[in-house]
Amino acid sequence: MILAPIAADRIAGPATELSHRSAPRRAQVAISQRRRQRLRRSARGAMIGRLDTLPRGLSMKDTPLTAQASAERVADLLRERIVKGELAPGSRLVERKLSAELEVSRTPVREALKLLRADGLVEISMHRGAQIVSYTAEEAEELFELIAVLESLAAERLARRMHPDVMERLEDLHVQMLRQYEARDASAYFDTNTEIHDTIVTSSGNAVLLESHRRVMVRAQRGRFLAIMDSARWQQAVDEHEAVMEAFRHRDATAAARVWREHLSHTGETVAAVLRGR
């Protein structure tokens, strides 16, 4: 007896039918996974955007951070508080408290403290944790002696190669700084004043000078803020800024270098006097 061949679709019927039934389900799962991945990427992008657009100059309480905030951002916030005296020398920086205040995990706080240690602003020990280092009169004198040399060279170079766009930028910042001085807004004045100093250095066209200045100023910024706490020195500093602007307007490199060196030397002397009087 010869058996008739059985159609292949009849043999595979149940399995094929099951496969056809599960295919839409697998496709739906794949689509759902892709949708979740897109949402995660979108959320991460939004978070990074918020961090990148945080205004500089805010205190930590004014700037709540997410758990994924970078160590650099946390370091920037702590550094500003140290520079402006909100965190005094000798103060302890407790990871747990900072983590709660900034609304971040302890990892970025820990990494930020390491960055501040590299800057020379914080010391970390096993028993005492992180502590803000002291700032002595002798250190201020040595730092500003070097800064006076670096910035006077930058001012001299800039006066020789001044571009109209840079001059316009300096004029705008100078007017803004004068308004802040008249309002006696020390914090805003300091920020604008710092931007003027930085613009002179960055526009000098010397990359080695720029890097050397950056490294030194990390430790010296605290001193510059202390200097404007002396009202007589504050007025003198404003006059010196006007003098260097006049030198820039006339492209007088010799005068720019002289005025700016005296300006930074006076700042160092004032800072040292303030520290010795404490």
C-alpha positions as CSV (number, residue, x, y, z in Angstrom):
1,M,0.0,0.0,0.0
2,I,1.4,3.4,-1.0
3,L,0.8,6.2,1.3
4,A,0.1,9.6,-0.2
5,P,2.7,12.2,0.8
6,I,1.5,14.5,3.5
7,A,1.6,18.2,2.8
8,A,4.4,20.0,4.6
9,D,2.1,22.7,5.8
10,R,0.0,20.1,7.5
11,I,3.1,18.7,9.4
12,A,4.3,22.1,10.5
13,G,0.9,23.5,10.9
14,P,0.7,23.9,14.7
15,A,4.3,25.2,15.1
16,T,3.9,27.6,12.2
17,E,0.6,28.9,13.6
18,L,2.2,29.4,17.0
19,S,5.1,31.2,15.4
20,H,2.7,33.5,13.5
21,R,0.8,34.2,16.7
22,S,4.0,35.2,18.7
23,A,5.5,37.3,15.9
24,P,3.4,40.4,16.7
25,R,4.2,40.0,20.3
26,R,7.9,40.0,19.7
27,A,7.6,43.0,17.5
28,Q,5.6,44.8,20.1
29,V,8.3,44.0,22.7
30,A,11.1,45.3,20.4
31,I,9.1,48.5,19.7
32,S,8.6,49.0,23.5
33,Q,12.3,48.5,24.2
34,R,13.3,51.0,21.5
35,R,10.8,53.5,22.9
36,R,12.2,53.1,26.4
37,Q,15.7,53.7,25.0
38,R,14.7,56.8,23.2
39,L,13.0,58.1,26.4
40,R,16.2,57.4,28.5
41,R,18.3,59.2,25.9
42,S,15.9,62.2,25.8
43,A,15.9,62.4,29.6
44,R,19.7,62.3,29.8
45,G,19.9,65.0,27.1
46,A,17.4,67.2,29.0
47,M,19.4,66.7,32.2
48,I,22.7,67.7,30.6
49,G,21.0,70.7,29.0
50,R,19.8,71.9,32.4
51,L,23.3,71.5,34.0
52,D,25.0,73.3,31.1
53,T,22.6,76.3,31.3
54,L,22.9,76.8,35.0
55,P,23.9,80.4,35.6
56,R,27.4,80.9,37.0
57,G,27.6,82.8,40.3
58,L,24.8,81.1,42.2
59,S,25.4,79.6,45.6
60,M,24.7,75.9,46.2
61,K,21.4,76.5,47.9
62,D,20.3,78.5,44.8
63,T,21.3,75.7,42.4
64,P,19.9,72.3,43.2
65,L,21.7,69.6,41.2
66,T,20.5,66.2,40.0
67,A,22.2,62.9,41.1
68,Q,24.1,62.7,37.8
69,A,25.7,66.2,38.2
70,S,29.3,66.2,37.2
71,A,32.2,66.5,39.8
72,E,33.3,69.6,37.9
73,R,30.0,71.4,38.5
74,V,30.1,70.5,42.2
75,A,33.7,71.7,42.4
76,D,32.8,75.0,40.7
77,L,30.1,75.7,43.3
78,L,32.3,74.8,46.3
79,R,35.2,76.8,44.8
80,E,33.1,79.9,44.5
81,R,32.0,79.7,48.1
82,I,35.6,79.3,49.2
83,V,36.8,82.2,47.1
84,K,34.0,84.5,48.4
85,G,34.5,83.6,52.0
86,E,31.3,81.7,52.5
87,L,33.4,78.7,53.5
88,A,36.1,79.9,55.8
89,P,39.6,78.4,56.1
90,G,39.6,75.4,58.5
91,S,36.0,74.6,57.7
92,R,35.2,70.9,57.2
93,L,33.5,69.7,54.0
94,V,31.4,66.7,55.0
95,E,30.5,64.5,52.0
96,R,27.1,63.4,53.5
97,K,26.0,67.0,54.2
98,L,27.1,68.3,50.8
99,S,25.4,65.4,49.1
100,A,22.1,66.2,50.8
101,E,22.4,69.9,50.2
102,L,23.3,69.6,46.5
103,E,20.9,66.7,46.0
104,V,23.6,64.5,44.4
105,S,25.1,61.2,45.3
106,R,28.3,61.1,47.3
107,T,30.4,60.1,44.3
108,P,30.5,63.5,42.5
109,V,31.0,65.2,45.9
110,R,34.0,62.9,46.6
111,E,35.5,63.6,43.2
112,A,34.9,67.3,43.5
113,L,36.8,67.4,46.8
114,K,39.7,65.7,45.0
115,L,39.7,68.4,42.3
116,L,39.7,71.1,45.0
117,R,42.7,69.3,46.7
118,A,44.5,69.5,43.3
119,D,43.8,73.2,43.3
120,G,45.4,73.6,46.7
121,L,42.1,74.8,48.3
122,V,41.3,71.6,50.3
123,E,43.3,69.1,52.2
124,I,42.0,65.6,52.8
125,S,43.1,63.3,55.6
126,M,41.8,59.9,56.8
127,H,40.9,61.2,60.3
128,R,39.6,64.7,59.7
129,G,38.2,64.3,56.2
130,A,38.2,67.3,53.8
131,Q,39.1,70.7,55.2
132,I,39.6,74.1,53.6
133,V,43.3,75.1,53.8
134,S,44.4,78.3,55.4
135,Y,45.5,81.3,53.3
136,T,48.5,83.1,54.8
137,A,49.9,86.6,54.2
138,E,53.2,85.2,53.0
139,E,51.4,83.0,50.5
140,A,49.4,86.0,49.2
141,E,52.6,88.1,48.8
142,E,54.3,85.3,46.8
143,L,51.3,84.6,44.6
144,F,50.6,88.2,43.7
145,E,54.2,88.9,43.0
146,L,54.1,86.2,40.3
147,I,50.6,87.3,39.1
148,A,51.8,90.9,38.7
149,V,54.5,89.7,36.4
150,L,52.2,87.5,34.3
151,E,49.3,89.9,34.0
152,S,51.5,92.9,33.2
153,L,53.1,91.0,30.4
154,A,49.6,90.1,29.2
155,A,48.5,93.7,29.3
156,E,51.6,94.8,27.4
157,R,51.1,92.2,24.7
158,L,47.4,93.0,24.4
159,A,48.0,96.8,24.0
160,R,50.3,96.0,21.1
161,R,47.9,93.6,19.3
162,M,44.5,95.0,20.5
163,H,41.6,94.0,18.2
164,P,38.5,96.3,18.0
165,D,36.3,93.4,19.2
166,V,38.4,92.9,22.3
167,M,38.5,96.6,23.0
168,E,34.7,96.8,22.7
169,R,34.3,93.9,25.1
170,L,36.7,95.5,27.7
171,E,34.8,98.8,27.4
172,D,31.5,97.1,28.1
173,L,32.8,95.1,31.0
174,H,34.5,98.3,32.4
175,V,31.2,100.2,32.3
176,Q,29.4,97.3,34.0
177,M,32.1,97.1,36.7
178,L,31.8,100.8,37.4
179,R,28.0,100.5,37.9
180,Q,28.5,97.6,40.3
181,Y,31.1,99.6,42.2
182,E,28.6,102.6,42.5
183,A,26.0,100.1,43.8
184,R,28.6,98.6,46.2
185,D,27.7,95.2,44.9
186,A,30.9,93.4,45.9
187,S,29.9,90.0,44.6
188,A,28.8,91.2,41.2
189,Y,31.8,93.6,41.0
190,F,34.2,90.7,41.7
191,D,32.7,88.5,39.0
192,T,32.9,91.3,36.4
193,N,36.4,92.3,37.6
194,T,37.6,88.7,37.2
195,E,36.2,88.6,33.7
196,I,38.2,91.7,32.8
197,H,41.4,90.2,34.2
198,D,40.7,87.0,32.4
199,T,39.9,88.7,29.1
200,I,43.3,90.6,29.2
201,V,45.2,87.3,29.8
202,T,43.2,85.2,27.2
203,S,43.5,87.9,24.5
204,S,47.3,88.3,25.0
205,G,48.0,85.6,22.5
206,N,50.4,83.6,24.7
207,A,49.2,80.1,25.5
208,V,52.0,79.4,28.0
209,L,51.2,82.6,29.9
210,L,47.5,81.6,29.9
211,E,48.1,78.2,31.4
212,S,50.6,79.5,34.0
213,H,48.1,82.2,35.0
214,R,45.2,79.7,35.3
215,R,47.2,77.5,37.7
216,V,48.3,80.3,40.0
217,M,44.9,82.1,40.1
218,V,43.1,79.1,41.4
219,R,44.9,79.7,44.7
220,A,45.0,83.5,44.5
221,Q,41.3,84.2,43.8
222,R,40.5,84.2,47.5
223,G,42.9,87.1,47.9
224,R,41.4,89.2,45.2
225,F,38.0,89.0,46.9
226,L,39.5,90.0,50.3
227,A,41.1,93.1,48.7
228,I,37.8,94.7,47.8
229,M,36.7,94.4,51.4
230,D,39.0,97.4,52.1
231,S,37.1,100.5,50.9
232,A,40.2,102.6,50.2
233,R,41.8,99.9,48.2
234,W,38.5,99.3,46.3
235,Q,38.5,102.9,45.1
236,Q,42.2,102.7,44.2
237,A,41.6,99.5,42.2
238,V,38.8,101.2,40.2
239,D,41.1,104.1,39.4
240,E,43.8,101.6,38.3
241,H,41.3,99.9,36.0
242,E,40.4,103.3,34.4
243,A,44.2,103.9,33.9
244,V,44.8,100.6,32.1
245,M,41.7,101.2,29.9
246,E,43.2,104.6,28.9
247,A,46.4,102.8,28.0
248,F,44.5,100.3,25.9
249,R,42.6,103.1,24.2
250,H,45.9,104.7,23.1
251,R,47.6,101.3,22.4
252,D,50.3,102.3,24.9
253,A,51.9,99.0,25.8
254,T,54.5,100.5,28.2
255,A,51.8,102.3,30.3
256,A,49.5,99.2,30.2
257,A,52.2,97.0,31.6
258,R,53.3,99.5,34.3
259,V,49.7,100.2,35.5
260,W,48.7,96.6,35.6
261,R,51.8,95.5,37.5
262,E,51.2,98.2,40.1
263,H,47.5,97.2,40.3
264,L,48.3,93.5,41.1
265,S,51.1,94.5,43.4
266,H,48.8,96.7,45.4
267,T,46.2,93.9,45.5
268,G,48.8,91.6,47.0
269,E,49.9,94.1,49.6
270,T,46.3,94.7,50.6
271,V,45.5,91.0,50.9
272,A,48.6,90.4,53.0
273,A,47.6,93.3,55.3
274,V,44.1,92.0,55.7
275,L,45.3,88.5,56.6
276,R,47.8,89.8,59.1
277,G,45.1,91.9,60.7
278,R,42.9,88.9,61.3
